[in-house]
Amino acid sequence: MPEFAVSEEKNRWLQAKMAELQVREEDLQETFVRSSGNGGQHVNKTSSCVQLRHLPSGICVSASRERSQSVNRFLARRELLERIEAGRGILTPEMKRVERLRKQKDRRRRRTVKKDA
């Protein structure tokens, strides 16, 4: 497995998560394209956007948040693992965050209805 330009702890976490979900590097098809947005000349000259496809499931993600291709490779893999977990019905941290926000909105909505009545 390649090492990415993130902390050693994050690299170890990624390896462990991939092993847990039984995702192998051979199952991933990775392409690099030019990203857009902030970054000026750097993003216009380099292909730092990463598109990652998991061949067995057909899930495709892309990451272009950072200027570094290596960091985007890590982010794409992390996003892919979250989508695979979501597809298998496993509650991901992102899903927990969205659920918490939805509950907050419901609570606020109920409060305003009580005030108006």
Secondary structure, DSSP 4 states (H G I P E B T S, - for coil): ----SS-HHHHHHHHHHHHHTT--GGGEEEEEE---SSSTHHHHHS--EEEEEETTTTEEEEE-SSS-HHHHHHHHHHHHHHHHHHHTT---HHHHHHHHHHHHHHHHHHHHHHHH-
